């Protein structure tokens, strides 16, 4: 039972706007409008807004606001873009906070880690700041609708570590969803009517896709004959999108009370569904049956009335659809070369028309900027995209932002490190929509080495910044360059480089792993980003002794940072590291990684096996939190040969690289 104080605290944040909001919360582009016609004109051009470094999670609402999470390696930083400027969310003094949901009112929800290593659900808004959601149990908030109802999961009273799907209501009360699960249930999506979707464990402890109505009553959606299933989206009419898992991989489904569960497309290998709109259209991707499962896909759009239709790729062999709006506009990427994420280009589809390379539609973009993938699109056509300069927002039209637009930090080839003692010339190009504006530049490198001031050149809104730096210390070094105009509008880009000791064998790398179909309790749609640096010599020299400690960080569906790393084990071109660390801020977890750098010349992929586990306090048994490994095969054997592997293999490096420098 919530106290009156707790109810007032919650109501004080949201209730005043709820009545008006729910009365006007119709989604952009209703089903009737979309049935008449899709947008006929392709995008004529976009202005670019720099948001931040590569994000492990990013969301876009219908007002063009964005929320995203950036990992520094040691912590998560959460940001909100209000359409004009960035705001840091903070953490309420907790060890970390991680945002998970954003509504069209600019309200963010997520999870914070308190000093007792327990999760606490929070909300954040510009007006009210960050506040904990009511309730004293361990809790996670995953989604929020435009009526400010929040879906998530809460620890069951008297049942430590047993979580139950729950909904926080606008009056400060909480609704426990469905009957108590065997071990776990969670609501991951919610619509404006309060219908929530997620999964609940059955008596065998297998997850089953579940939908809860506005009163909290549960419906098991089934698993299409598979062992388990999960629901990920629910639209305005209550249709639910999810995935059922079989031996050959996942298959998407759409469920409604009128039709029951309907499989998306025929049985044909692993099929990933990524988006559902309010018209019942589904975007997704078929995994290509070749030698790199989990990496190469071909996108499609599906509906009950039209069936499954492949999206054209403009001659590219692979592609992926990541998002869909109510006008049947989709965004994602096409890819020219297998296992080479740098060959990706962000694209836009208008229904099943030929994709538009978004790189060809940028207005006054700085030289060198490349959009790799688009991850979200709203009803107005604004797009969130990943680029070599970090996360950017694309706005239709030619009204540029007030702040300057920066390209990537160039001077070191992508996915290549530098050696300690090297002097490198780094450059950043920029543009400004105000051609008469002037600018100042600043720069920093966090390696503790002597710093030089950058130089800036510009003419009529186009310029560049140059920085010469000598890297004197092995390990990871983050370079930051900021350009500021006379009004104080500033934009910063950054890049992390691994610095290799000339005299010491080193494992180093940074990038993104392919999604693992079944990676354990911590698997999810978010890509797993990794950063690894460790000296490999048994008796390192003076240079290695002066270096920073080994680095192992993993971010995406979870956050892991190694506290202690044992002696590396090397077998040819395979390295194994093991030790202990913190998972989502909690200590006491064990990890092991096995890195197998491939041979790009032979078409062999880099691979990284990740395993995280902990000891159950009650049974003392080892519980696996994450394992992306393909059975018993070693990374050395997999990296050396272009052999087919299991569809659940998530060890492939989809973007970035691993290097052993001797």
C-alpha positions as CSV (number, residue, x, y, z in Angstrom):
1,X,0.0,0.0,0.0
2,X,1.5,3.3,-1.0
3,X,1.6,6.2,1.5
4,X,-0.3,9.4,0.8
5,X,3.1,11.1,0.5
6,X,4.2,8.6,-2.2
7,X,0.9,9.1,-4.1
8,X,1.3,12.9,-4.0
9,X,4.9,12.8,-5.1
10,X,3.9,10.8,-8.2
11,X,0.8,12.8,-8.9
12,X,2.6,16.0,-8.6
13,X,4.8,15.2,-11.5
14,X,2.3,14.0,-14.1
15,X,-1.4,14.3,-13.2
16,X,-2.0,17.9,-14.2
17,X,-1.3,17.2,-17.9
18,X,-2.9,13.7,-18.2
19,X,-6.5,14.7,-19.0
20,X,-5.6,17.0,-21.9
21,X,-2.9,14.7,-23.1
22,X,-5.1,11.6,-23.3
23,X,-7.7,13.5,-25.1
24,X,-5.3,14.5,-27.9
25,X,-3.0,11.5,-28.0
26,X,-4.1,10.2,-31.4
27,X,-1.0,8.8,-33.2
28,X,0.5,10.7,-36.1
29,X,-1.0,9.2,-39.3
30,X,-4.1,7.2,-38.3
31,X,-4.9,3.8,-40.0
32,X,-7.5,5.5,-42.2
33,X,-5.1,8.0,-43.4
34,X,-2.5,5.4,-44.1
35,X,-5.0,3.3,-46.0
36,X,-5.7,6.1,-48.4
37,X,-2.1,6.6,-49.5
38,X,1.5,6.6,-48.3
39,X,3.7,9.6,-48.8
40,X,4.5,9.9,-52.5
41,X,7.5,12.2,-52.3
42,X,10.9,10.9,-51.3
43,X,12.9,13.1,-48.9
44,X,14.3,16.2,-50.7
45,X,16.9,16.9,-48.0
46,X,17.7,16.8,-44.3
47,X,19.6,19.1,-42.0
48,X,21.9,17.3,-39.5
49,X,22.0,17.8,-35.7
50,X,24.9,16.2,-33.7
51,X,23.6,14.6,-30.6
52,X,26.4,12.6,-29.0
53,X,28.8,9.7,-29.3
54,X,27.7,6.2,-30.3
55,X,24.7,5.3,-28.3
56,X,23.8,1.9,-26.8
57,X,20.1,2.9,-26.8
58,X,18.3,5.8,-28.5
59,X,14.7,6.7,-28.9
60,X,12.8,9.4,-30.9
61,X,9.3,10.7,-30.2
62,X,6.7,12.4,-32.5
63,X,7.8,15.9,-31.4
64,X,11.3,15.3,-32.7
65,X,12.7,14.9,-29.2
66,X,15.3,12.2,-28.5
67,X,16.6,10.3,-25.5
68,X,19.8,8.2,-25.6
69,X,22.4,6.4,-23.5
70,X,26.2,6.7,-23.9
71,X,28.7,4.5,-22.2
72,X,32.1,6.0,-21.2
73,X,33.4,2.5,-20.3
74,X,33.1,3.3,-16.6
75,X,29.5,4.6,-16.5
76,X,26.3,5.3,-18.5
77,X,25.4,8.9,-19.3
78,X,21.8,9.6,-20.2
79,X,20.8,12.5,-22.4
80,X,17.5,14.2,-23.5
81,X,17.3,16.4,-26.6
82,X,14.4,18.8,-26.3
83,X,14.5,19.8,-30.0
84,X,17.0,22.6,-29.4
85,X,19.5,21.6,-26.7
86,X,20.8,18.6,-24.7
87,X,20.0,18.0,-21.1
88,X,21.8,15.5,-18.8
89,X,19.4,13.3,-16.8
90,X,21.7,12.7,-13.8
91,X,21.4,9.7,-11.5
92,X,19.8,10.8,-8.2
93,X,23.2,10.0,-6.5
94,X,22.9,6.4,-7.5
95,X,25.8,4.4,-8.9
96,X,24.2,4.6,-12.4
97,X,21.0,5.2,-14.2
98,X,19.8,3.8,-17.6
99,X,16.9,5.2,-19.5
100,X,14.5,2.7,-21.3
101,X,11.4,4.6,-22.4
102,X,10.3,7.9,-23.9
103,X,6.8,9.2,-24.6
104,X,5.5,12.0,-26.8
105,X,5.4,14.4,-23.8
106,X,9.1,14.2,-23.3
107,X,8.9,12.1,-20.2
108,X,11.6,9.5,-19.8
109,X,11.6,6.3,-17.6
110,X,14.3,3.9,-16.7
111,X,16.2,2.2,-14.0
112,X,18.7,3.4,-11.4
113,X,21.1,1.4,-9.2
114,X,20.9,2.2,-5.5
115,X,23.8,1.9,-3.0
116,X,22.5,-1.6,-2.0
117,X,22.9,-2.9,-5.6
118,X,19.1,-2.9,-6.1
119,X,17.2,-1.5,-9.1
120,X,14.9,1.5,-8.7
121,X,12.5,2.7,-11.3
122,X,12.6,6.4,-12.2
123,X,10.9,9.0,-14.3
124,X,12.4,12.2,-15.6
125,X,11.0,15.3,-17.3
126,X,12.3,18.8,-17.9
127,X,9.8,20.3,-15.5
128,X,10.1,17.8,-12.7
129,X,13.7,16.4,-13.1
130,X,14.4,12.8,-12.0
131,X,12.2,11.2,-9.4
132,X,11.9,7.6,-8.2
133,X,8.6,5.8,-9.0
134,X,6.7,4.8,-5.8
135,X,7.4,1.5,-4.1
136,X,10.3,0.2,-2.1
137,X,10.9,-3.1,-3.9
138,X,13.5,-3.6,-6.6
139,X,12.0,-2.5,-9.9
140,X,12.6,-1.7,-13.5
141,X,10.6,0.7,-15.7
142,X,10.7,-0.2,-19.4
143,X,8.0,1.9,-21.3
144,X,5.7,4.9,-20.8
145,X,2.6,5.8,-22.8
146,X,1.3,9.3,-23.5
147,X,-1.1,9.0,-20.5
148,X,2.0,8.6,-18.3
149,X,1.3,5.1,-17.3
150,X,4.5,3.1,-16.9
151,X,5.1,-0.5,-17.7
152,X,7.8,-2.6,-16.0
153,X,8.6,-5.2,-13.4
154,X,8.7,-5.2,-9.6
155,X,10.1,-7.6,-7.1
156,X,7.4,-9.7,-5.5
157,X,7.0,-9.1,-1.7
158,X,8.7,-11.8,0.3
159,X,10.2,-13.4,-2.9
160,X,13.7,-12.1,-3.3
161,X,14.8,-12.0,-7.0
162,X,11.3,-13.0,-8.2
163,X,10.0,-10.2,-10.5
164,X,6.4,-9.6,-11.5
165,X,5.1,-7.5,-14.4
166,X,3.5,-4.3,-13.1
167,X,2.0,-1.0,-14.2
168,X,2.4,2.4,-12.4
169,X,-0.7,4.4,-12.7
170,X,-1.0,8.2,-12.9
171,X,-2.7,8.5,-9.5
172,X,0.4,6.9,-7.8
173,X,-1.1,3.4,-7.5
174,X,0.5,0.3,-8.9
175,X,-1.3,-2.6,-10.7
176,X,0.3,-6.0,-10.4
177,X,-0.2,-7.7,-13.8
178,X,-1.6,-11.2,-14.1
179,X,-1.2,-14.0,-11.7
180,X,2.2,-14.3,-9.9
181,X,4.7,-16.0,-12.4
182,X,6.8,-19.0,-11.6
183,X,9.9,-16.9,-11.4
184,X,9.7,-13.8,-13.6
185,X,7.4,-11.6,-15.7
186,X,7.9,-8.2,-17.3
187,X,5.9,-5.7,-19.3
188,X,8.1,-4.2,-22.0
189,X,5.5,-2.2,-24.0
190,X,2.3,-0.3,-23.3
191,X,-0.3,1.5,-25.4
192,X,-2.6,4.5,-24.6
193,X,-5.3,2.2,-23.3
194,X,-3.0,0.7,-20.7
195,X,-2.7,-2.6,-22.5
196,X,0.8,-4.0,-21.8
197,X,2.9,-6.7,-23.5
198,X,5.9,-8.7,-22.4
199,X,6.6,-12.2,-21.2
200,X,6.0,-14.4,-18.1
201,X,7.7,-17.6,-17.0
202,X,5.5,-20.7,-16.9
203,X,5.8,-23.6,-14.5
204,X,8.7,-25.0,-16.5
205,X,10.4,-21.6,-16.2
206,X,10.2,-21.0,-20.0
207,X,9.2,-17.5,-21.0
208,X,5.8,-17.1,-22.8
209,X,4.7,-14.0,-24.6
210,X,1.9,-12.4,-22.6
211,X,-0.5,-9.5,-23.0
212,X,-2.2,-7.8,-20.0
213,X,-5.4,-5.8,-20.5
214,X,-6.2,-2.5,-18.8
215,X,-7.5,-4.3,-15.7
216,X,-4.3,-6.4,-15.5
217,X,-5.7,-9.7,-16.7
218,X,-3.2,-11.9,-18.5
219,X,-3.5,-13.8,-21.8
220,X,-0.8,-16.3,-22.8
221,X,-0.1,-15.8,-26.5
222,X,1.5,-19.1,-27.1
223,X,4.8,-19.9,-28.8
224,X,3.9,-21.3,-32.3
225,X,5.2,-24.7,-31.2
226,X,8.5,-23.3,-29.9
227,X,10.0,-23.6,-26.5
228,X,9.6,-20.0,-25.5
229,X,8.3,-16.6,-26.8
230,X,8.2,-12.9,-25.9
231,X,6.2,-9.9,-26.9
232,X,8.0,-6.6,-27.7
233,X,5.4,-4.2,-29.2
234,X,1.7,-3.3,-28.7
235,X,-0.1,-0.8,-31.0
236,X,-3.0,1.5,-30.5
237,X,-5.6,-1.1,-31.4
238,X,-4.1,-3.8,-29.1
239,X,-2.2,-5.8,-31.7
240,X,0.9,-7.4,-30.2
241,X,4.2,-8.1,-32.0
242,X,6.5,-10.8,-30.7
243,X,8.9,-13.6,-31.4
244,X,8.6,-17.3,-30.8
245,X,11.9,-19.3,-30.5
246,X,12.4,-22.7,-32.2
247,X,15.5,-24.8,-32.7
248,X,16.2,-23.0,-36.0
249,X,15.9,-19.5,-34.5
250,X,13.2,-17.0,-33.9
251,X,10.0,-16.4,-35.9
252,X,7.9,-13.3,-35.6
253,X,4.1,-13.3,-34.9
254,X,1.3,-10.8,-34.7
255,X,-1.5,-11.4,-32.2
256,X,-4.9,-9.8,-31.7
257,X,-8.1,-10.9,-29.9
258,X,-9.8,-11.1,-33.2
259,X,-7.3,-13.2,-35.1
260,X,-5.3,-15.0,-32.3
261,X,-1.6,-15.6,-33.0
262,X,-0.6,-15.4,-36.7
263,X,2.9,-16.3,-37.9
264,X,4.7,-13.7,-40.0
265,X,5.8,-15.4,-43.2
266,X,6.6,-19.1,-43.7
267,X,9.0,-21.3,-41.8
268,X,12.4,-20.2,-43.3
269,X,15.2,-19.9,-40.8
270,X,15.6,-17.1,-38.4
271,X,13.3,-14.1,-38.8
272,X,13.7,-10.9,-36.7
273,X,10.8,-8.5,-36.3
274,X,11.8,-4.9,-35.4
275,X,8.7,-2.6,-35.6
276,X,4.9,-2.5,-35.6
277,X,2.8,0.5,-36.5
278,X,-0.8,1.4,-35.6
279,X,-2.1,0.0,-39.0
280,X,-0.8,-3.5,-38.2
281,X,2.2,-3.3,-40.6
282,X,5.3,-5.1,-39.4
283,X,9.0,-4.4,-40.4
284,X,11.6,-7.1,-40.0
285,X,14.5,-9.0,-41.4
286,X,15.1,-12.5,-42.8
287,X,18.5,-13.9,-41.8
288,X,20.5,-14.9,-44.9
289,X,21.5,-18.5,-44.9
290,X,25.2,-18.0,-45.6
291,X,28.4,-18.3,-43.7
292,X,27.9,-15.4,-41.3
293,X,24.6,-16.0,-39.5
294,X,23.5,-13.1,-37.3
295,X,25.1,-10.5,-39.4
296,X,23.6,-10.6,-42.9
297,X,19.9,-9.9,-43.4
298,X,17.3,-9.0,-46.0
299,X,14.5,-6.7,-44.9
300,X,10.8,-7.0,-45.4
301,X,7.4,-5.5,-44.7
302,X,4.4,-7.6,-43.7
303,X,0.7,-7.1,-43.1
304,X,-2.3,-9.4,-42.8
305,X,-3.7,-8.1,-46.0
306,X,-0.5,-8.0,-48.1
307,X,1.6,-10.8,-46.7
308,X,5.4,-10.6,-46.6
309,X,7.0,-8.5,-49.2
310,X,10.8,-8.0,-49.5
311,X,12.2,-4.5,-49.5
312,X,14.5,-3.7,-52.5
313,X,18.2,-3.2,-51.7
314,X,19.3,-1.2,-54.8
315,X,21.8,-3.8,-55.8
316,X,23.3,-4.4,-52.4
317,X,23.3,-8.0,-51.2
318,X,22.2,-7.3,-47.6
319,X,20.2,-4.8,-45.6
320,X,18.2,-4.4,-42.5
321,X,15.0,-2.5,-41.6
322,X,15.1,-1.0,-38.1
323,X,12.0,1.2,-37.8
324,X,8.6,1.9,-39.3
325,X,6.1,4.7,-38.9
326,X,2.3,4.9,-39.6
327,X,2.9,6.0,-43.1
328,X,4.8,2.8,-44.0
329,X,8.1,4.7,-44.2
330,X,11.0,2.6,-43.0
331,X,14.6,3.2,-42.2
332,X,17.7,1.0,-41.7
333,X,20.7,0.2,-43.8
334,X,22.0,-1.6,-46.9
335,X,25.4,-3.3,-46.8
336,X,27.7,-4.1,-49.7
337,X,30.3,-6.3,-48.2
338,X,29.7,-9.3,-45.8
339,X,31.3,-8.8,-42.3
340,X,32.2,-5.2,-43.1
341,X,29.9,-2.8,-41.2
342,X,31.8,0.1,-42.7
343,X,30.2,-0.7,-46.0
344,X,26.8,0.0,-44.5
345,X,24.8,3.1,-45.6
346,X,21.7,4.4,-43.9
347,X,18.6,4.3,-46.1
348,X,15.0,5.2,-46.2
349,X,12.2,3.2,-47.8
350,X,8.8,4.6,-48.8
351,X,6.8,1.4,-48.6
352,X,8.5,-1.0,-51.1
353,X,10.1,1.7,-53.3
354,X,13.8,1.7,-54.0
355,X,15.7,2.7,-50.9
356,X,17.1,6.3,-50.7
357,X,20.7,6.5,-49.5
358,X,20.3,9.2,-46.8
359,X,23.9,10.2,-47.3
360,X,22.8,11.7,-50.6
361,X,20.1,13.8,-49.0
362,X,22.1,15.8,-46.5
363,X,22.0,19.6,-46.5
364,X,25.4,21.3,-45.8
365,X,26.8,18.3,-44.2
366,X,30.5,18.5,-43.1
367,X,33.0,16.7,-45.3
368,X,33.7,13.2,-44.3
369,X,30.4,12.5,-42.5
370,X,29.0,9.1,-43.3
371,X,25.6,7.7,-42.0
372,X,26.0,4.0,-41.4
373,X,22.5,3.1,-40.2
374,X,19.2,4.7,-39.3
375,X,17.5,3.4,-36.2
376,X,14.2,5.4,-35.8
377,X,11.7,7.5,-37.8
378,X,8.7,9.5,-36.6
379,X,5.5,10.5,-38.3
380,X,7.1,13.9,-39.4
381,X,10.0,12.1,-41.1
382,X,12.7,13.0,-38.6
383,X,15.3,10.2,-38.3
384,X,17.8,9.1,-35.7
385,X,21.0,7.7,-37.4
386,X,24.3,6.3,-36.4
387,X,27.3,7.9,-38.1
388,X,31.1,8.0,-38.0
389,X,30.6,11.2,-35.9
390,X,28.2,9.5,-33.5
391,X,24.5,9.7,-33.1
392,X,22.8,12.3,-35.2
393,X,19.2,13.6,-35.8
394,X,18.1,14.2,-39.4
395,X,15.4,16.8,-39.8
396,X,13.5,17.1,-43.1
397,X,14.2,20.4,-44.8
398,X,17.1,22.9,-45.0
399,X,16.7,24.8,-41.7
400,X,20.0,23.9,-40.0
401,X,20.5,23.8,-36.3
402,X,21.8,26.8,-34.3
403,X,24.9,25.0,-33.3
404,X,27.7,24.0,-35.8
405,X,27.5,20.6,-37.4
406,X,30.7,18.4,-36.9
407,X,32.0,15.5,-38.9
408,X,34.1,12.6,-37.5
409,X,37.5,12.9,-35.9
410,X,39.8,11.8,-38.8
411,X,43.5,11.0,-39.0
412,X,43.5,7.4,-37.9
413,X,41.8,4.8,-40.1
414,X,38.5,3.4,-38.8
415,X,39.0,0.4,-36.4
416,X,42.8,0.9,-36.3
417,X,44.7,1.9,-33.2
418,X,48.0,3.9,-32.8
419,X,51.2,2.9,-31.1
420,X,52.6,4.6,-28.0
421,X,55.0,7.4,-29.1
422,X,53.2,8.1,-32.4
423,X,52.4,11.7,-33.2
424,X,49.1,11.9,-35.0
425,X,47.4,14.8,-36.8
426,X,43.7,14.7,-36.1
427,X,41.1,16.8,-38.0
428,X,37.4,17.6,-37.8
429,X,35.4,19.3,-40.5
430,X,32.4,21.5,-39.6
431,X,29.7,23.6,-41.2
432,X,27.3,26.3,-39.9
433,X,24.0,27.3,-41.4
434,X,24.9,30.9,-40.6
435,X,27.6,31.6,-43.1
436,X,28.7,34.8,-41.4
437,X,29.3,33.1,-38.0
438,X,32.8,32.7,-36.4
439,X,33.9,29.9,-34.1
440,X,36.4,28.8,-31.4
441,X,37.8,25.3,-31.0
442,X,38.9,23.4,-27.9
443,X,40.3,19.8,-27.6
444,X,41.3,17.3,-25.0
445,X,42.9,13.8,-24.8
446,X,42.5,11.9,-21.6
447,X,45.8,10.0,-21.7
448,X,47.7,12.3,-19.4
449,X,50.2,13.2,-22.1
450,X,51.2,16.8,-23.0
451,X,48.4,18.7,-24.7
452,X,48.6,21.1,-27.6
453,X,46.0,23.7,-28.6
454,X,44.0,23.0,-31.7
455,X,43.9,25.3,-34.7
456,X,40.8,26.4,-36.6
457,X,40.3,27.6,-40.2
458,X,36.9,28.8,-41.6
459,X,35.3,30.6,-44.5
460,X,31.6,31.3,-45.0
461,X,30.3,28.7,-42.6
462,X,32.7,25.9,-43.6
463,X,35.8,25.1,-41.6
464,X,38.0,22.5,-40.0
465,X,39.9,22.0,-36.7
466,X,43.3,20.4,-36.5
467,X,45.0,18.8,-33.5
468,X,48.5,17.3,-33.3
469,X,49.0,14.9,-30.4
470,X,51.7,12.5,-29.3
471,X,50.2,9.4,-27.6
472,X,52.6,8.5,-24.7
473,X,50.6,5.9,-22.8
474,X,49.2,2.5,-23.8
475,X,45.6,1.8,-23.2
476,X,42.4,3.5,-24.3
477,X,42.5,7.3,-25.0
478,X,39.4,9.4,-25.7
479,X,39.8,12.4,-28.0
480,X,37.2,15.2,-27.7
481,X,37.0,18.2,-30.0
482,X,34.5,21.1,-29.5
483,X,33.5,23.9,-31.8
484,X,31.6,26.9,-30.3
485,X,30.0,29.9,-32.1
486,X,29.8,33.5,-30.9
487,X,26.4,32.9,-29.3
488,X,27.8,30.0,-27.2
489,X,26.2,27.2,-29.2
490,X,28.6,24.3,-29.0
491,X,28.9,20.9,-30.6
492,X,31.4,18.2,-29.5
493,X,32.5,15.0,-31.2
494,X,34.7,12.4,-29.6
495,X,36.5,9.2,-30.5
496,X,38.2,6.5,-28.5
497,X,41.4,5.0,-29.7
498,X,43.4,2.1,-28.4
499,X,47.1,2.8,-28.0
500,X,49.5,-0.1,-28.3
501,X,52.8,-0.4,-26.5
502,X,55.5,-0.9,-29.0
503,X,57.4,-3.5,-26.8
504,X,54.5,-5.5,-25.5
505,X,52.1,-8.0,-27.1
506,X,48.6,-6.5,-26.7
507,X,45.0,-7.5,-27.3
508,X,42.9,-4.5,-28.2
509,X,39.6,-3.8,-29.9
510,X,36.4,-2.0,-29.8
511,X,33.1,-2.5,-31.7
512,X,29.7,-4.1,-31.8
513,X,28.8,-7.8,-31.7
514,X,26.1,-9.4,-33.8
515,X,22.8,-10.1,-31.9
516,X,22.7,-13.5,-30.2
517,X,19.4,-15.3,-30.6
518,X,19.7,-17.0,-27.3
519,X,22.2,-15.4,-24.9
520,X,20.5,-16.0,-21.6
521,X,18.7,-13.8,-19.2
522,X,20.5,-10.6,-20.4
523,X,19.9,-11.0,-24.1
524,X,18.0,-8.3,-25.9
525,X,17.5,-6.4,-29.2
526,X,20.1,-3.8,-28.2
527,X,23.5,-4.5,-29.8
528,X,26.3,-5.5,-27.4
529,X,29.2,-3.0,-27.6
530,X,32.6,-4.0,-26.4
531,X,35.9,-2.4,-25.5
532,X,38.9,-4.6,-24.7
533,X,42.6,-3.7,-24.0
534,X,45.1,-5.9,-22.2
535,X,48.8,-6.6,-22.3
536,X,49.6,-10.2,-23.1
537,X,53.2,-10.6,-22.0
538,X,53.8,-12.7,-18.9
539,X,56.6,-10.3,-17.9
540,X,55.6,-6.9,-19.3
541,X,58.3,-4.2,-19.7
542,X,58.4,-0.8,-18.2
543,X,56.1,0.6,-20.8
544,X,53.3,-1.8,-19.9
545,X,53.9,-1.3,-16.2
546,X,53.2,2.4,-16.7
547,X,50.0,1.6,-18.7
548,X,46.5,1.7,-17.4
549,X,45.0,-1.5,-16.0
550,X,43.4,-4.0,-18.5
551,X,40.0,-2.8,-19.8
552,X,36.9,-5.0,-20.4
553,X,33.6,-3.1,-20.8
554,X,30.3,-4.3,-22.4
555,X,27.3,-2.2,-22.9
556,X,23.9,-2.6,-24.6
557,X,21.2,-4.8,-23.1
558,X,23.3,-4.6,-19.9
559,X,26.4,-2.8,-18.6
560,X,29.5,-4.7,-17.4
561,X,32.9,-3.5,-16.3
562,X,35.7,-5.7,-15.2
563,X,37.2,-4.9,-11.8
564,X,39.9,-7.5,-11.8
565,X,41.4,-9.4,-14.8
566,X,43.6,-12.5,-14.4
567,X,46.6,-13.6,-16.4
568,X,45.8,-13.8,-20.1
569,X,45.8,-17.3,-21.8
570,X,47.0,-17.2,-25.4
571,X,46.7,-20.0,-28.0
572,X,48.0,-18.7,-31.3
573,X,45.5,-16.1,-32.5
574,X,43.1,-16.7,-29.7
575,X,43.2,-15.0,-26.3
576,X,41.2,-15.7,-23.2
577,X,40.7,-13.3,-20.3
578,X,38.8,-14.0,-17.1
579,X,38.1,-12.2,-13.9
580,X,35.4,-10.4,-11.9
581,X,33.4,-7.3,-12.3
582,X,30.1,-5.4,-12.0
583,X,27.0,-6.1,-13.9
584,X,24.6,-3.2,-14.0
585,X,26.5,-1.8,-11.0
586,X,26.3,-4.9,-8.9
587,X,29.6,-6.5,-7.7
588,X,30.3,-10.2,-7.5
589,X,30.0,-11.3,-11.1
590,X,32.5,-13.5,-13.0
591,X,33.3,-13.1,-16.6
592,X,35.4,-14.7,-19.3
593,X,36.0,-13.5,-22.9
594,X,37.7,-15.4,-25.7
595,X,38.8,-13.2,-28.6
596,X,39.6,-14.6,-32.0
597,X,40.8,-12.0,-34.4
598,X,40.0,-13.1,-38.0
599,X,41.7,-12.6,-41.3
600,X,39.9,-10.1,-43.4
601,X,41.9,-11.0,-46.5
602,X,40.5,-14.6,-46.3
603,X,37.0,-13.4,-45.4
604,X,37.3,-14.7,-41.8
605,X,35.5,-12.7,-39.1
606,X,36.7,-11.4,-35.8
607,X,34.9,-13.1,-33.0
608,X,34.4,-12.4,-29.3
609,X,32.9,-15.0,-26.9
610,X,31.4,-13.4,-23.8
611,X,30.2,-15.3,-20.7
612,X,29.0,-13.6,-17.5
613,X,27.8,-15.6,-14.4
614,X,27.2,-15.3,-10.7
615,X,26.6,-17.6,-7.7
616,X,23.0,-18.0,-6.5
617,X,22.9,-16.9,-2.8
618,X,20.4,-19.6,-1.8
619,X,21.6,-22.7,-3.8
620,X,25.2,-21.7,-4.4
621,X,24.7,-22.9,-8.0
622,X,26.3,-21.0,-10.8
623,X,23.7,-19.0,-12.8
624,X,24.6,-17.7,-16.3
625,X,23.6,-14.1,-17.0
626,X,24.9,-13.9,-20.5
627,X,26.6,-16.3,-22.9
628,X,26.7,-15.6,-26.7
629,X,28.8,-18.6,-27.5
630,X,28.2,-21.1,-30.3
631,X,28.5,-24.4,-28.4
632,X,31.9,-25.8,-27.8
633,X,33.8,-24.5,-30.8
634,X,36.8,-22.3,-30.0
635,X,37.1,-18.8,-31.2
636,X,40.4,-19.7,-32.8
637,X,38.9,-22.4,-35.0
638,X,35.9,-20.2,-35.9
639,X,37.9,-17.2,-36.8
640,X,40.3,-19.2,-38.9
641,X,37.8,-20.8,-41.1
642,X,34.7,-19.7,-43.0
643,X,32.6,-22.5,-41.7
644,X,28.9,-22.4,-41.1
645,X,27.9,-21.8,-37.5
646,X,24.8,-22.0,-35.4
647,X,22.2,-19.3,-36.0
648,X,22.3,-18.3,-32.4
649,X,26.0,-17.3,-32.7
650,X,26.4,-13.8,-31.4
651,X,30.2,-13.9,-31.3
652,X,30.7,-12.2,-34.6
653,X,32.0,-8.7,-34.6
654,X,29.5,-6.8,-36.7
655,X,31.3,-3.5,-36.5
656,X,34.7,-2.7,-35.2
657,X,37.7,-5.0,-34.8
658,X,40.0,-7.0,-32.5
659,X,43.8,-7.0,-32.9
660,X,46.6,-8.9,-31.4
661,X,49.7,-6.7,-31.8
662,X,53.0,-8.5,-31.2
